[in-house]
Amino acid sequence: MVALNPPVCEFGRPAIDFSLPGTDGRIWTLADCRGPNGLLVMFICNHCPYVRAIINRLLRDCRELQGLGIGCAAIMSNDTEAYPDDAFPNMQRWARELDFPFPYLLDADQSVARAYGAVCTPDFFGYNAGLALQYRGRLDASGKNPAPADAPRELFAALRKIAETGRGPSDQHASIGCSIKWRET
């Protein structure tokens, strides 16, 4: 397993549209997912230890962000033939078990991850109301293990600032996680 860090935020880069199946049986688009004050697009998966270390905090933060008018969507782009733990039925089970407060979407052809430039799980993209990128950082100081309970809520604070001002913080710490499991071509 290789741990990767995504590049720094490209402020102002527009969100890329998508149309993906959700674990709830719906097809979701960018417009369906956005909130009046912005959008958090997350690339996650079921099996990654970095995602598993933060999932409860992520669920908490997304519930609170939705109250601030920030929509949230999680996208799973891994090669499910090579990584069956990430297969759609397992995505459905995990979303149901943890009561995901956001759509959990399958990017089966990996085109959405490539368009966004996602490199790892988790990889977070925070957009303002105009869908201009304002945050590309980590949830908090967690790695493969959860950060201390009192660790600053970096993603939440950044997205709250975006909801209030339309601008993300200039100081952002890159996320860390497992590489996206690209399909061999």
Buried (B, 14 or more C-beta within 10 A) or exposed (E): EEEBBBEEBEBEBEBBEBEBBBBEEEEBEBEBBBBEBBBBBBBBBBBBBBBBBBBEBBBEBBBBBBEBBBBBBBBBBBBBEEBEEBBBEBBBEBBEEEEBBBBBBBBBEBEBBBEBBBBBBBBBBBBBBEBBBBBBBBBBEBBBEBBEEEEEBBBBBBBBBBBEEBBBBEEBBBBBBBBBBEBEE
